[in-house]
Amino acid sequence: MKDTTKTTTTTDRELLEAIPLRHSVRRYKRVPLAEEHIRLLRKEIDRCNAESGLNIQLVTNERRAFTGLLAYGKFSGVENYIVMAGAKGETLDEKVGYYGERLVLAAQAAGLNTCWVGLSYRAVKGVYNIADGEKLACMIAVGYGETQGKAHKTKTVEQVSNASGATPDWFIRGVEAALLAPTAVNQQRFSFEYIAPEAGALPVVKAHRGVPVVGYTHMDLGIAKLHFELRAGRENFSWA
């Protein structure tokens, strides 16, 4: 059988193309992950850990984390998940959002389904390692969904940015992509501000975190910033 495993990590173009296809999926087929998908996810995780210093881990064929009262009625068939952990600190949640969403989009591009999970799981001892000084921030369910999920209502570009006739198209495209980012209970408590460049410098974009409905706004902001970067083009601006 021909080995179809990718020899490189998912490209930015592939991640970008996965954005409109990605929807949260909570019900999964009880089918083991294909070896090629496991290898791809581990390769992506290695890259994210190397860049970020996080302690992201893939857990496969494990049913206990998504059973019990917390998961009841919300998740079914979850046997594989990504553990998002890292050193405690002010930047942890935003970093988890940014790199976790990279993994979510890479999984979607490979034909997998995912769901960010903040509370609806239980810790399982001995399955993954959280070192002293580290925090388990959240998990990401991954597998073959019973459905492909569905889109949710989003805010408008005007509601979450200072976009106007004077802002460049790439900024507007970036905000549009950010609005497709998953956020806790679809709260979308973020905004983007375009700051005109000084002579010889790149334009600056400032990402703002809003007042949360249920928390997780730092993580949500990291997710939205990745979407913005992918669509706007990292070469067009710098973050404030």
C-alpha positions as CSV (number, residue, x, y, z in Angstrom):
1,M,0.0,0.0,0.0
2,K,1.3,3.4,-0.9
3,D,2.3,5.6,2.0
4,T,0.4,8.9,1.7
5,T,1.8,10.5,4.8
6,K,2.9,14.1,4.3
7,T,6.6,14.7,4.7
8,T,6.1,18.3,5.8
9,T,3.7,20.1,8.1
10,T,0.5,21.7,6.8
11,T,1.1,24.9,4.8
12,D,-0.5,28.3,5.6
13,R,-2.5,28.0,2.4
14,E,-3.9,24.6,3.5
15,L,-4.7,26.1,6.9
16,L,-6.4,29.1,5.3
17,E,-8.5,26.8,3.1
18,A,-9.6,24.8,6.1
19,I,-11.0,27.9,8.0
20,P,-14.5,27.9,6.3
21,L,-14.7,24.1,6.5
22,R,-14.0,23.8,10.3
23,H,-17.0,23.5,12.6
24,S,-17.2,22.2,16.1
25,V,-18.1,18.5,16.2
26,R,-19.1,16.8,19.5
27,R,-20.2,13.4,18.3
28,Y,-17.7,11.0,16.8
29,K,-17.6,7.6,15.1
30,R,-15.9,5.0,17.2
31,V,-13.2,4.5,14.7
32,P,-9.4,4.4,15.5
33,L,-7.4,7.2,14.0
34,A,-5.5,6.0,10.9
35,E,-1.8,5.8,11.4
36,E,-1.2,8.4,8.8
37,H,-3.4,10.8,10.7
38,I,-1.6,10.0,14.0
39,R,1.8,10.7,12.3
40,L,0.5,14.0,10.8
41,L,-0.9,15.2,14.1
42,R,2.3,14.3,16.0
43,K,4.4,16.1,13.4
44,E,2.2,19.2,13.7
45,I,2.4,19.0,17.5
46,D,6.2,18.7,17.5
47,R,6.4,21.9,15.4
48,C,4.0,23.8,17.6
49,N,5.8,22.7,20.8
50,A,9.2,23.7,19.3
51,E,7.9,27.1,18.3
52,S,5.9,27.9,21.4
53,G,7.5,26.0,24.3
54,L,4.1,24.5,25.1
55,N,3.6,20.9,26.3
56,I,1.0,19.7,23.7
57,Q,0.3,16.0,23.7
58,L,-1.8,13.6,21.5
59,V,-3.8,10.9,23.3
60,T,-5.3,8.1,21.3
61,N,-7.7,5.2,22.0
62,E,-8.7,6.6,25.4
63,R,-12.4,6.8,26.4
64,R,-12.4,7.9,30.0
65,A,-11.7,11.7,29.6
66,F,-15.0,12.3,27.8
67,T,-17.3,10.1,29.9
68,G,-19.1,10.9,33.1
69,L,-21.4,13.7,34.2
70,L,-19.4,16.6,32.6
71,A,-19.5,15.0,29.1
72,Y,-23.0,13.6,29.3
73,G,-25.3,14.8,26.5
74,K,-22.5,16.9,24.9
75,F,-19.9,14.5,23.6
76,S,-20.0,11.0,22.4
77,G,-17.5,8.6,20.8
78,V,-14.5,10.7,21.8
79,E,-11.5,8.4,22.0
80,N,-8.7,10.8,20.8
81,Y,-7.8,14.2,22.0
82,I,-5.1,16.8,22.1
83,V,-3.9,18.0,25.5
84,M,-3.1,21.7,25.6
85,A,-0.7,22.4,28.4
86,G,2.2,24.6,29.2
87,A,4.0,26.7,31.8
88,K,1.8,28.8,34.0
89,G,1.9,32.5,33.1
90,E,0.0,35.4,31.7
91,T,0.7,34.4,28.1
92,L,-0.3,30.8,28.4
93,D,-4.0,30.9,27.3
94,E,-3.4,33.1,24.2
95,K,-0.5,30.9,23.2
96,V,-2.7,27.8,23.7
97,G,-5.4,29.4,21.5
98,Y,-3.0,30.3,18.7
99,Y,-1.2,27.0,18.4
100,G,-4.2,24.9,19.3
101,E,-6.1,26.4,16.4
102,R,-3.2,25.7,14.1
103,L,-3.6,22.0,15.1
104,V,-7.4,22.3,14.6
105,L,-7.0,23.6,11.1
106,A,-4.3,21.1,10.2
107,A,-6.6,18.3,11.4
108,Q,-9.5,19.7,9.3
109,A,-7.2,20.0,6.2
110,A,-6.4,16.3,6.7
111,G,-10.1,15.3,6.8
112,L,-10.5,15.1,10.6
113,N,-13.0,16.9,12.8
114,T,-12.3,18.7,16.1
115,C,-13.9,20.6,19.0
116,W,-12.3,22.9,21.5
117,V,-13.2,21.7,25.1
118,G,-12.8,23.9,28.1
119,L,-14.6,22.0,30.8
120,S,-16.5,19.0,29.5
121,Y,-13.8,16.4,30.3
122,R,-12.1,14.9,33.3
123,A,-8.4,14.4,34.0
124,V,-7.1,10.9,33.5
125,K,-4.0,10.1,35.5
126,G,-1.1,8.4,33.8
127,V,-2.3,9.1,30.2
128,Y,-0.5,12.4,29.7
129,N,2.2,14.3,31.7
130,I,1.7,17.7,33.3
131,A,4.9,18.9,34.9
132,D,5.3,21.0,38.0
133,G,4.7,24.6,37.2
134,E,2.5,23.6,34.2
135,K,-1.2,23.9,33.7
136,L,-3.7,21.9,31.6
137,A,-5.4,24.7,29.8
138,C,-7.9,22.8,27.8
139,M,-8.4,19.8,25.4
140,I,-9.2,19.4,21.8
141,A,-11.4,16.4,20.8
142,V,-10.3,15.0,17.4
143,G,-11.5,12.2,15.2
144,Y,-14.0,11.3,12.5
145,G,-17.2,13.2,13.2
146,E,-20.7,11.7,12.8
147,T,-21.5,15.0,11.0
148,Q,-19.3,17.9,9.8
149,G,-20.9,20.4,12.3
150,K,-22.6,23.6,11.3
151,A,-21.8,27.3,11.0
152,H,-22.9,29.8,13.7
153,K,-24.1,33.3,13.4
154,T,-21.2,35.8,13.6
155,K,-20.8,39.5,14.3
156,T,-20.0,41.9,11.5
157,V,-16.6,43.4,10.5
158,E,-17.8,46.8,11.7
159,Q,-18.7,45.4,15.2
160,V,-15.2,44.0,15.8
161,S,-12.9,46.4,14.1
162,N,-12.3,50.0,13.0
163,A,-12.5,49.0,9.3
164,S,-13.5,51.8,7.0
165,G,-12.9,53.1,3.5
166,A,-9.4,54.1,4.6
167,T,-8.3,50.6,5.8
168,P,-6.6,48.3,3.3
169,D,-8.4,45.2,1.9
170,W,-6.0,42.8,3.6
171,F,-7.1,44.1,7.0
172,I,-10.8,43.6,6.2
173,R,-10.1,40.1,4.9
174,G,-8.2,39.3,8.1
175,V,-11.1,40.5,10.3
176,E,-13.5,38.4,8.2
177,A,-11.4,35.3,8.8
178,A,-11.2,36.1,12.5
179,L,-15.0,36.1,12.7
180,L,-14.9,32.5,11.6
181,A,-12.7,31.5,14.6
182,P,-14.3,29.4,17.3
183,T,-14.8,31.2,20.6
184,A,-16.3,30.0,23.9
185,V,-20.2,30.0,23.6
186,N,-19.6,31.9,20.4
187,Q,-19.0,35.1,22.4
188,Q,-16.6,36.7,19.9
189,R,-15.3,39.1,22.5
190,F,-12.4,40.4,20.5
191,S,-11.6,43.4,18.2
192,F,-8.9,44.5,15.8
193,E,-7.6,48.0,15.3
194,Y,-5.8,49.2,12.2
195,I,-3.1,51.7,13.0
196,A,-1.7,53.6,9.9
197,P,2.0,53.2,9.4
198,E,4.7,55.7,10.0
199,A,7.0,56.5,7.1
200,G,8.9,53.4,6.0
201,A,7.2,51.1,8.5
202,L,4.6,48.4,8.2
203,P,1.1,49.1,9.4
204,V,0.3,48.0,12.9
205,V,-2.7,45.9,14.0
206,K,-3.7,45.9,17.6
207,A,-5.8,43.0,18.9
208,H,-8.1,43.7,21.8
209,R,-9.6,41.3,24.3
210,G,-13.2,42.1,25.3
211,V,-15.1,41.5,28.6
212,P,-15.9,37.8,28.7
213,V,-19.2,36.2,29.0
214,V,-17.9,32.9,30.3
215,G,-14.1,33.4,30.3
216,Y,-11.6,32.0,27.8
217,T,-11.2,35.4,26.1
218,H,-7.4,35.2,26.1
219,M,-7.6,31.8,24.4
220,D,-10.2,33.1,22.0
221,L,-8.0,36.0,21.1
222,G,-5.1,33.7,20.2
223,I,-7.4,31.7,18.0
224,A,-8.7,34.8,16.3
225,K,-5.2,36.2,15.8
226,L,-4.1,33.1,13.9
227,H,-7.1,33.3,11.6
228,F,-6.4,37.0,11.0
229,E,-2.7,36.3,10.2
230,L,-3.5,33.6,7.7
231,R,-6.0,35.7,5.7
232,A,-4.4,39.1,6.1
233,G,-0.8,37.9,5.3
234,R,1.9,38.2,7.9
235,E,4.0,40.2,5.5
236,N,1.5,43.1,5.5
237,F,1.6,44.2,9.1
238,S,3.1,43.8,12.5
239,W,1.2,43.2,15.8
240,A,1.1,46.1,18.3
